[in-house]
Amino acid sequence: MTPINNLYNQPRMCVCGYVTSFSGSWRAHKKCCTSIQQVKETNDHWRSYDKTLRCTEQLSAKDDLKAMAEQLRAKDEQILNLTNQLQQANERLNAGTI
């Protein structure tokens, strides 16, 4: 007789069609079923693909941030040049009126 604690509440069903309520049978089946191995390999492949995609998106965002930072540096330099020109013009104006 099989003890109750070796039974699942609901039967387990494999993608290959195998069905059992016994935990030991399910464990043994998982070790040898090629369908489960194929599903695991496919899941691993998609996990790897998803990780690569996320990394690619992060690198793209980083490149965008670098480009924006470079644009800000160029604008800062432009503002500094214009401020210097304005200051020089003010100095010339003040020198001519005093």
Buried (B, 14 or more C-beta within 10 A) or exposed (E): EEEEEEEEEEEBEBEEEBEBBBBEBBEEBBEEBEEBEEBEEEEEEEEEEEEEEEEEEEEEEEEEEEEEEEEEEEEEEEEEEEEEEEEEEEEEEEEEEE
